[in-house]
């Protein structure tokens, strides 16, 4: 890994933009947002684009708006298909992509005008297989932007490693939309159809193929966090158990098959921590399925207890997490009481001490 302070990707003239980028935009019932999203791609400073908008069986005006945008810009092509979900829509776009480089945008988000010029310029200058950028988290009331004036060059499977470690310093993430891929990296890869959380395994497999990755620590993508009806805005639900948790198991199995048992154990650590967070979150809700979901989470956590010794002793693990999951195994009720006590007493006390020290 090499940190490039104050890195500036090269600019390219219109005549020098010879590489075609295929941008795949999935859209389903987002008439309020889709025009802004597609226009942000059309307005890129990098002009050599193939813009494939996949209308995934929308029942509102989304499809008609996409057709109108295509009539205004010859680079836009609209695929109208029966509703099959985000993964199926992206696969439909991938099947028709002709570009040497592939990118994805969710139709309710939007991107900065220089996003693909910067990412392509950096990718080519650094001879990388994929470029990744930071993104802004857009809420109804505010926007979070953690941009830093630097880039990071990852060699071999270093990007995969930091992704699995969920290193907050680098916003690699599961998401497909903050990445620009050389097309050959994605050869034979598709998103798992009919499932939510489709990015988890797709991104793991793609990053495992990368020989060099350039990460731009600048936000060019604007990701809406709290749109009503968004998959990512959904709380714990049946899809958590049918789609998300199975995807994490598949990720572990893939990493083991790849020969990266070390990363599989690190992934397990974060997965089991996440299960406890799911449990904590559910306890605070009034969901009608609360008791059923809590029982299912308890079953999963207990089922995997033989894997905990390695997972919670991996290099990045916090020993306190191991103590908490062992407490859960002894008694979920005692675990919950401990969590509530920490939140009411321990955490506020720590905050108060820090404030006093600060004075």
Order of alpha helices (4+ residues) and beta strands (2+ residues): beta-beta-alpha-beta-alpha-beta-alpha-beta-beta-alpha-beta-beta-beta-alpha-beta-alpha-beta-alpha-alpha-alpha-alpha-alpha-alpha-alpha
